[in-house]
Every structure is written in C-alpha cells, then in structure tokens.
Amino acid sequence: MSLQPLLAAPSPVPWHAFAAFAALAIGATQLALPKGTRRHRIAGYVWVALMLVIAVSSFWIHQIRLVGPFSPIHLLSILVLVTVPLAVWHAHNHRVAKHRKSMIALYVFALVGAGIFTLLPGRVMHDVVFGVARAGP
C-alpha cells in the first residue's frame, strides 16, 4: 500500500480522496457516539461539509466517461447534493427518524458503496491499495 499514486494524481483527485477518508472516519464516529449532543452537531456539520466537497469535486474527475465527461457516479453526486441539505433540514425540524435514515443511507451508499468502486483496476485507489501493475519481467 502506497499513497504515491494518489499524491501523483491530478487535482482534485487527492483532496477528493482525503475528504472521503475523513468523512468515512467522522461518519463512523457519528454512528457510534451519542446523538443530539453538541459534539454530534459539530462533527455533523464537518461531515456535511466534507460530503459537499466530495460531491462537488467529483464533477472535475473524469476517469470514466460514459456520457461526455460524466459517468453514473455523477448521478450519485447530484443525489448527495440534494440529500445532504435535506437531511440537515430534517434535523433542524426535529424529524429525527428521517434525518437518521438519510444520513445512514448517505454513509453506506455514497461513501462506502462508492468507495468500493474506486478499488476497481485502473482507478487511482486500486493502485494505492494493491500497488501499480508493472509491465514485463
């Protein structure tokens, strides 16, 4: 495992990935810690900001091009840009069940699920985790 392929990738890939790493850690912490506390709200706002950075930055990443410069993952980015503010709105309006459902879905599908696809061969994170394939003997 080496961060070199990620650090050598063109912008915004590195900061997109580092924001995703941070969101994974903060999100896992959020799921484990008590809800409704000041710490939960502060960490939640940081997580929301990271999710927005991840979603917006994805529009400048074009490794997979299926429709012009875009791929199906960009549909997920649009969904994140809609769902994150909606989930915050649910929290502000004390719709706890809807807030919880939205945030868990974002964590599982937008972070973990999308993150698994970054491990496919030919992607930067595949090279980070599994190493870069060397040609020939």
TIRO-2110 file (N, C-alpha, C; in Angstrom, 1 decimal):
// TIRO-2110
0.9, -1.2, 0.0, N, 1, A
0.0, 0.0, 0.0, CA, 1, A
0.9, 1.2, 0.0, C, 1, A
0.6, 2.2, -0.9, N, 2, A
1.4, 3.4, -1.0, CA, 2, A
0.5, 4.5, -1.4, C, 2, A
0.6, 5.7, -0.8, N, 3, A
-0.1, 6.9, -1.2, CA, 3, A
0.4, 7.6, -2.4, C, 3, A
1.6, 7.1, -2.9, N, 4, A
2.2, 7.8, -4.0, CA, 4, A
1.3, 7.9, -5.2, C, 4, A
0.5, 6.9, -5.7, N, 5, A
-0.3, 7.1, -6.8, CA, 5, A
-1.4, 8.2, -6.6, C, 5, A
-1.9, 8.3, -5.3, N, 6, A
-2.9, 9.3, -5.0, CA, 6, A
-2.2, 10.7, -5.0, C, 6, A
-1.1, 10.8, -4.4, N, 7, A
-0.4, 12.1, -4.3, CA, 7, A
0.1, 12.6, -5.7, C, 7, A
0.3, 11.6, -6.6, N, 8, A
0.7, 12.0, -8.0, CA, 8, A
-0.5, 12.2, -8.9, C, 8, A
-1.7, 11.9, -8.5, N, 9, A
-2.9, 12.1, -9.3, CA, 9, A
-3.2, 13.6, -9.5, C, 9, A
-3.8, 13.9, -10.6, N, 10, A
-4.1, 15.3, -10.9, CA, 10, A
-5.2, 15.8, -9.9, C, 10, A
-5.2, 17.1, -9.7, N, 11, A
-6.2, 17.7, -8.8, CA, 11, A
-7.5, 17.6, -9.6, C, 11, A
-8.6, 17.4, -8.9, N, 12, A
-8.9, 17.4, -7.5, CA, 12, A
-8.9, 16.0, -6.9, C, 12, A
-8.4, 15.0, -7.6, N, 13, A
-8.4, 13.6, -7.1, CA, 13, A
-7.9, 13.4, -5.6, C, 13, A
-6.7, 14.0, -5.3, N, 14, A
-6.1, 13.8, -4.0, CA, 14, A
-7.0, 14.4, -2.9, C, 14, A
-7.5, 15.7, -3.0, N, 15, A
-8.3, 16.2, -2.0, CA, 15, A
-9.7, 15.6, -1.9, C, 15, A
-10.2, 15.1, -3.1, N, 16, A
-11.5, 14.4, -3.1, CA, 16, A
-11.3, 13.1, -2.2, C, 16, A
-10.2, 12.4, -2.4, N, 17, A
-10.0, 11.2, -1.7, CA, 17, A
-9.7, 11.4, -0.2, C, 17, A
-8.9, 12.5, 0.1, N, 18, A
-8.7, 12.8, 1.5, CA, 18, A
-9.9, 13.2, 2.2, C, 18, A
-10.8, 14.0, 1.5, N, 19, A
-12.1, 14.4, 2.1, CA, 19, A
-12.9, 13.1, 2.4, C, 19, A
-12.9, 12.2, 1.4, N, 20, A
-13.7, 10.9, 1.6, CA, 20, A
-13.1, 10.1, 2.8, C, 20, A
-11.8, 10.0, 2.9, N, 21, A
-11.2, 9.3, 4.1, CA, 21, A
-11.7, 10.0, 5.4, C, 21, A
-11.6, 11.3, 5.5, N, 22, A
-12.1, 12.0, 6.7, CA, 22, A
-13.5, 11.8, 6.9, C, 22, A
-14.4, 11.8, 5.9, N, 23, A
-15.8, 11.6, 6.0, CA, 23, A
-16.1, 10.2, 6.5, C, 23, A
-15.3, 9.2, 6.0, N, 24, A
-15.5, 7.8, 6.5, CA, 24, A
-15.3, 7.7, 8.0, C, 24, A
-14.2, 8.4, 8.4, N, 25, A
-13.8, 8.3, 9.9, CA, 25, A
-14.8, 9.1, 10.7, C, 25, A
-15.2, 10.3, 10.3, N, 26, A
-16.1, 11.1, 11.1, CA, 26, A
-17.5, 10.4, 11.1, C, 26, A
-17.9, 9.9, 9.9, N, 27, A
-19.2, 9.3, 9.8, CA, 27, A
-19.3, 8.0, 10.7, C, 27, A
-18.3, 7.2, 10.8, N, 28, A
-18.3, 6.1, 11.6, CA, 28, A
-18.4, 6.5, 13.1, C, 28, A
-17.6, 7.5, 13.4, N, 29, A
-17.7, 8.1, 14.8, CA, 29, A
-19.1, 8.6, 15.1, C, 29, A
-19.7, 9.3, 14.2, N, 30, A
-21.1, 9.8, 14.4, CA, 30, A
-22.1, 8.6, 14.6, C, 30, A
-21.9, 7.6, 13.9, N, 31, A
-22.8, 6.4, 14.1, CA, 31, A
-22.6, 5.8, 15.4, C, 31, A
-21.4, 5.8, 16.0, N, 32, A
-21.2, 5.2, 17.2, CA, 32, A
-21.4, 6.0, 18.5, C, 32, A
-21.3, 7.3, 18.4, N, 33, A
-21.4, 8.2, 19.5, CA, 33, A
-22.9, 8.6, 19.8, C, 33, A
-23.1, 9.1, 21.0, N, 34, A
-24.5, 9.6, 21.4, CA, 34, A
-25.0, 10.7, 20.4, C, 34, A
-26.2, 10.6, 20.2, N, 35, A
-26.8, 11.6, 19.3, CA, 35, A
-27.4, 12.8, 20.0, C, 35, A
-27.5, 13.9, 19.3, N, 36, A
-28.2, 15.1, 19.8, CA, 36, A
-27.3, 16.0, 20.7, C, 36, A
-26.0, 15.6, 20.9, N, 37, A
-25.1, 16.3, 21.7, CA, 37, A
-24.5, 17.4, 20.9, C, 37, A
-23.8, 18.4, 21.6, N, 38, A
-23.1, 19.4, 20.9, CA, 38, A
-22.0, 18.8, 20.0, C, 38, A
-21.3, 17.8, 20.5, N, 39, A
-20.2, 17.2, 19.8, CA, 39, A
-20.8, 16.5, 18.5, C, 39, A
-22.0, 15.9, 18.6, N, 40, A
-22.6, 15.3, 17.5, CA, 40, A
-23.0, 16.4, 16.4, C, 40, A
-23.5, 17.5, 16.8, N, 41, A
-23.8, 18.6, 15.9, CA, 41, A
-22.6, 19.1, 15.2, C, 41, A
-21.5, 19.4, 15.9, N, 42, A
-20.3, 20.0, 15.4, CA, 42, A
-19.7, 19.0, 14.4, C, 42, A
-19.6, 17.7, 14.8, N, 43, A
-19.0, 16.7, 13.9, CA, 43, A
-19.9, 16.5, 12.7, C, 43, A
-21.2, 16.6, 12.9, N, 44, A
-22.2, 16.5, 11.8, CA, 44, A
-22.0, 17.6, 10.7, C, 44, A
-21.7, 18.8, 11.2, N, 45, A
-21.5, 19.9, 10.2, CA, 45, A
-20.2, 19.7, 9.5, C, 45, A
-19.2, 19.2, 10.2, N, 46, A
-17.9, 18.9, 9.5, CA, 46, A
-18.2, 17.8, 8.4, C, 46, A
-18.9, 16.8, 8.8, N, 47, A
-19.2, 15.7, 7.9, CA, 47, A
-20.0, 16.2, 6.7, C, 47, A
-21.0, 17.0, 6.9, N, 48, A
-21.8, 17.6, 5.8, CA, 48, A
-20.9, 18.4, 4.9, C, 48, A
-20.0, 19.2, 5.4, N, 49, A
-19.1, 20.0, 4.6, CA, 49, A
-18.2, 19.1, 3.8, C, 49, A
-17.7, 18.0, 4.4, N, 50, A
-16.8, 17.1, 3.6, CA, 50, A
-17.6, 16.4, 2.5, C, 50, A
-18.9, 16.0, 2.8, N, 51, A
-19.7, 15.4, 1.8, CA, 51, A
-19.9, 16.3, 0.6, C, 51, A
-20.1, 17.6, 0.9, N, 52, A
-20.3, 18.5, -0.2, CA, 52, A
-19.1, 18.7, -1.0, C, 52, A
-17.9, 18.7, -0.3, N, 53, A
-16.6, 18.8, -1.0, CA, 53, A
-16.4, 17.6, -1.9, C, 53, A
-16.7, 16.4, -1.4, N, 54, A
-16.6, 15.2, -2.2, CA, 54, A
-17.5, 15.2, -3.4, C, 54, A
-18.8, 15.6, -3.2, N, 55, A
-19.7, 15.6, -4.3, CA, 55, A
-19.4, 16.7, -5.4, C, 55, A
-19.0, 17.9, -5.0, N, 56, A
-18.7, 18.9, -5.9, CA, 56, A
-17.4, 18.6, -6.7, C, 56, A
-16.4, 18.1, -5.9, N, 57, A
-15.1, 17.8, -6.6, CA, 57, A
-15.3, 16.7, -7.6, C, 57, A
-16.2, 15.8, -7.4, N, 58, A
-16.4, 14.7, -8.4, CA, 58, A
-16.7, 15.2, -9.8, C, 58, A
-17.2, 16.3, -9.9, N, 59, A
-17.6, 16.8, -11.3, CA, 59, A
-16.3, 17.2, -12.1, C, 59, A
-15.2, 17.3, -11.4, N, 60, A
-13.9, 17.5, -12.1, CA, 60, A
-13.1, 16.3, -12.2, C, 60, A
-13.6, 15.1, -11.9, N, 61, A
-12.9, 13.8, -12.0, CA, 61, A
-13.6, 13.1, -13.2, C, 61, A
-12.8, 12.8, -14.2, N, 62, A
-13.4, 12.2, -15.4, CA, 62, A
-12.7, 10.9, -15.9, C, 62, A
-12.3, 10.1, -14.9, N, 63, A
-11.6, 8.8, -15.3, CA, 63, A
-12.5, 7.9, -16.1, C, 63, A
-13.8, 7.9, -15.8, N, 64, A
-14.7, 7.0, -16.5, CA, 64, A
-15.7, 7.9, -17.3, C, 64, A
-15.7, 7.8, -18.6, N, 65, A
-16.5, 8.7, -19.4, CA, 65, A
-17.5, 7.9, -20.2, C, 65, A
-18.8, 8.0, -19.7, N, 66, A
-19.9, 7.2, -20.4, CA, 66, A
-20.8, 8.2, -21.2, C, 66, A
-21.1, 9.3, -20.6, N, 67, A
-21.9, 10.4, -21.3, CA, 67, A
-21.1, 11.6, -21.3, C, 67, A
-20.4, 11.9, -22.4, N, 68, A
-19.5, 13.0, -22.4, CA, 68, A
-18.4, 12.8, -21.4, C, 68, A
-18.1, 13.8, -20.5, N, 69, A
-17.1, 13.6, -19.5, CA, 69, A
-17.6, 12.9, -18.2, C, 69, A
-18.9, 12.5, -18.2, N, 70, A
-19.5, 12.1, -17.0, CA, 70, A
-19.8, 10.6, -17.0, C, 70, A
-20.0, 10.0, -15.7, N, 71, A
-20.3, 8.6, -15.5, CA, 71, A
-21.5, 8.5, -14.6, C, 71, A
-22.0, 7.3, -14.4, N, 72, A
-23.1, 7.2, -13.4, CA, 72, A
-22.8, 7.7, -12.0, C, 72, A
-21.5, 7.7, -11.6, N, 73, A
-21.2, 8.1, -10.3, CA, 73, A
-21.6, 9.6, -10.1, C, 73, A
-21.6, 10.4, -11.2, N, 74, A
-22.0, 11.8, -11.1, CA, 74, A
-23.5, 11.9, -10.7, C, 74, A
-24.3, 10.9, -11.1, N, 75, A
-25.7, 10.9, -10.6, CA, 75, A
-25.7, 10.8, -9.1, C, 75, A
-24.9, 10.0, -8.6, N, 76, A
-24.8, 9.9, -7.1, CA, 76, A
-24.4, 11.2, -6.5, C, 76, A
-23.5, 11.9, -7.1, N, 77, A
-23.0, 13.2, -6.6, CA, 77, A
-24.2, 14.2, -6.6, C, 77, A
-25.0, 14.2, -7.6, N, 78, A
-26.2, 15.0, -7.6, CA, 78, A
-27.1, 14.7, -6.5, C, 78, A
-27.3, 13.4, -6.3, N, 79, A
-28.2, 12.9, -5.2, CA, 79, A
-27.6, 13.3, -3.8, C, 79, A
-26.3, 13.3, -3.7, N, 80, A
-25.7, 13.8, -2.4, CA, 80, A
-26.0, 15.3, -2.2, C, 80, A
-25.8, 16.0, -3.3, N, 81, A
-26.0, 17.5, -3.2, CA, 81, A
-27.5, 17.8, -2.8, C, 81, A
-28.4, 16.9, -3.1, N, 82, A
-29.8, 17.2, -2.7, CA, 82, A
-30.1, 16.6, -1.3, C, 82, A
-29.5, 15.4, -1.1, N, 83, A
-29.9, 14.7, 0.2, CA, 83, A
-29.2, 15.3, 1.4, C, 83, A
-28.0, 15.8, 1.3, N, 84, A
-27.3, 16.3, 2.4, CA, 84, A
-28.0, 17.5, 3.0, C, 84, A
-28.4, 18.5, 2.2, N, 85, A
-29.1, 19.6, 2.8, CA, 85, A
-30.5, 19.2, 3.4, C, 85, A
-31.1, 18.3, 2.7, N, 86, A
-32.4, 17.8, 3.1, CA, 86, A
-32.3, 17.1, 4.5, C, 86, A
-31.2, 16.3, 4.7, N, 87, A
-31.0, 15.6, 5.9, CA, 87, A
-30.7, 16.6, 7.1, C, 87, A
-30.0, 17.7, 6.8, N, 88, A
-29.8, 18.7, 7.8, CA, 88, A
-31.1, 19.4, 8.1, C, 88, A
-31.9, 19.7, 7.1, N, 89, A
-33.2, 20.3, 7.3, CA, 89, A
-34.1, 19.4, 8.2, C, 89, A
-34.0, 18.1, 8.0, N, 90, A
-34.8, 17.2, 8.9, CA, 90, A
-34.3, 17.3, 10.3, C, 90, A
-33.0, 17.4, 10.5, N, 91, A
-32.5, 17.5, 11.9, CA, 91, A
-33.0, 18.8, 12.5, C, 91, A
-32.9, 19.9, 11.8, N, 92, A
-33.4, 21.2, 12.3, CA, 92, A
-34.8, 21.2, 12.6, C, 92, A
-35.6, 20.4, 11.9, N, 93, A
-37.0, 20.4, 12.2, CA, 93, A
-37.5, 19.2, 13.0, C, 93, A
-36.5, 18.6, 13.7, N, 94, A
-36.7, 17.5, 14.7, CA, 94, A
-37.4, 16.3, 14.1, C, 94, A
-37.1, 16.1, 12.8, N, 95, A
-37.6, 14.9, 12.2, CA, 95, A
-36.4, 13.8, 12.2, C, 95, A
-36.2, 13.3, 13.4, N, 96, A
-35.1, 12.5, 13.8, CA, 96, A
-35.0, 11.3, 12.9, C, 96, A
-36.1, 10.6, 12.8, N, 97, A
-36.1, 9.3, 12.0, CA, 97, A
-35.7, 9.6, 10.6, C, 97, A
-36.2, 10.6, 9.9, N, 98, A
-35.9, 10.9, 8.6, CA, 98, A
-34.4, 11.4, 8.5, C, 98, A
-34.0, 12.1, 9.4, N, 99, A
-32.6, 12.6, 9.5, CA, 99, A
-31.6, 11.3, 9.6, C, 99, A
-31.9, 10.5, 10.5, N, 100, A
-31.1, 9.2, 10.7, CA, 100, A
-31.1, 8.4, 9.5, C, 100, A
-32.2, 8.2, 8.9, N, 101, A
-32.3, 7.3, 7.7, CA, 101, A
-31.5, 7.9, 6.5, C, 101, A
-31.6, 9.2, 6.3, N, 102, A
-30.9, 9.9, 5.2, CA, 102, A
-29.4, 9.8, 5.5, C, 102, A
-29.0, 10.1, 6.7, N, 103, A
-27.5, 10.1, 7.0, CA, 103, A
-26.9, 8.7, 6.9, C, 103, A
-27.6, 7.7, 7.4, N, 104, A
-27.1, 6.4, 7.3, CA, 104, A
-27.0, 6.0, 5.8, C, 104, A
-28.0, 6.3, 5.0, N, 105, A
-28.0, 6.0, 3.6, CA, 105, A
-26.9, 6.6, 2.9, C, 105, A
-26.7, 7.9, 3.2, N, 106, A
-25.5, 8.6, 2.6, CA, 106, A
-24.2, 8.0, 2.9, C, 106, A
-24.0, 7.6, 4.2, N, 107, A
-22.8, 7.0, 4.6, CA, 107, A
-22.6, 5.6, 3.9, C, 107, A
-23.6, 4.8, 3.9, N, 108, A
-23.5, 3.4, 3.4, CA, 108, A
-23.3, 3.5, 1.8, C, 108, A
-24.2, 4.2, 1.2, N, 109, A
-24.2, 4.2, -0.3, CA, 109, A
-23.2, 5.2, -0.9, C, 109, A
-23.2, 6.4, -0.5, N, 110, A
-22.4, 7.5, -1.1, CA, 110, A
-20.9, 7.4, -0.7, C, 110, A
-20.6, 6.9, 0.5, N, 111, A
-19.2, 6.7, 0.9, CA, 111, A
-18.7, 5.3, 0.8, C, 111, A
-19.3, 4.4, 1.5, N, 112, A
-18.8, 3.0, 1.5, CA, 112, A
-19.0, 2.4, 0.1, C, 112, A
-20.3, 2.5, -0.4, N, 113, A
-20.6, 1.9, -1.7, CA, 113, A
-19.8, 2.5, -2.8, C, 113, A
-19.8, 3.8, -2.9, N, 114, A
-19.0, 4.4, -4.0, CA, 114, A
-17.5, 4.1, -3.8, C, 114, A
-17.1, 4.1, -2.5, N, 115, A
-15.6, 3.8, -2.2, CA, 115, A
-15.2, 2.5, -2.7, C, 115, A
-16.1, 1.5, -2.7, N, 116, A
-15.7, 0.1, -3.1, CA, 116, A
-15.4, 0.2, -4.6, C, 116, A
-16.2, 1.0, -5.4, N, 117, A
-16.0, 1.1, -6.8, CA, 117, A
-14.6, 1.8, -7.2, C, 117, A
-14.1, 2.5, -6.2, N, 118, A
-12.8, 3.1, -6.5, CA, 118, A
-11.6, 2.1, -6.5, C, 118, A
-11.9, 0.9, -6.0, N, 119, A
-10.9, -0.1, -5.9, CA, 119, A
-10.8, -1.0, -7.2, C, 119, A
-11.6, -0.6, -8.2, N, 120, A
-11.6, -1.4, -9.5, CA, 120, A
-10.3, -1.1, -10.2, C, 120, A
-9.7, -2.1, -10.9, N, 121, A
-8.5, -1.9, -11.6, CA, 121, A
-8.6, -0.7, -12.6, C, 121, A
-7.5, 0.0, -12.7, N, 122, A
-7.5, 1.2, -13.5, CA, 122, A
-7.8, 2.5, -12.7, C, 122, A
-8.3, 2.4, -11.5, N, 123, A
-8.6, 3.6, -10.7, CA, 123, A
-7.4, 3.9, -9.8, C, 123, A
-7.3, 5.1, -9.4, N, 124, A
-6.2, 5.5, -8.5, CA, 124, A
-6.2, 4.8, -7.2, C, 124, A
-7.3, 4.6, -6.6, N, 125, A
-7.3, 3.9, -5.3, CA, 125, A
-7.0, 2.5, -5.4, C, 125, A
-7.2, 1.9, -6.5, N, 126, A
-6.8, 0.5, -6.7, CA, 126, A
-5.2, 0.4, -6.7, C, 126, A
-4.6, 1.4, -7.3, N, 127, A
-3.1, 1.5, -7.3, CA, 127, A
-2.6, 1.8, -5.9, C, 127, A
-3.4, 2.6, -5.1, N, 128, A
-2.9, 2.9, -3.7, CA, 128, A
-3.0, 1.6, -2.9, C, 128, A
-4.1, 0.9, -3.0, N, 129, A
-4.3, -0.3, -2.1, CA, 129, A
-3.5, -1.5, -2.6, C, 129, A
-3.5, -1.8, -3.9, N, 130, A
-3.0, -3.0, -4.4, CA, 130, A
-1.6, -2.8, -5.1, C, 130, A
-1.2, -1.6, -5.3, N, 131, A
0.0, -1.3, -6.0, CA, 131, A
-0.2, -1.2, -7.5, C, 131, A
0.8, -0.6, -8.1, N, 132, A
0.7, -0.4, -9.6, CA, 132, A
1.3, -1.6, -10.3, C, 132, A
0.5, -2.1, -11.3, N, 133, A
1.0, -3.3, -12.0, CA, 133, A
2.2, -2.9, -12.8, C, 133, A
3.2, -3.7, -12.8, N, 134, A
4.4, -3.4, -13.6, CA, 134, A
4.4, -4.3, -14.9, C, 134, A
4.7, -3.7, -16.0, N, 135, A
4.7, -4.4, -17.3, CA, 135, A
6.0, -5.1, -17.5, C, 135, A
5.9, -6.4, -17.9, N, 136, A
7.0, -7.2, -18.3, CA, 136, A
7.9, -7.6, -17.2, C, 136, A
8.8, -8.5, -17.5, N, 137, A
9.8, -9.0, -16.4, CA, 137, A
10.9, -8.1, -16.1, C, 137, A
END
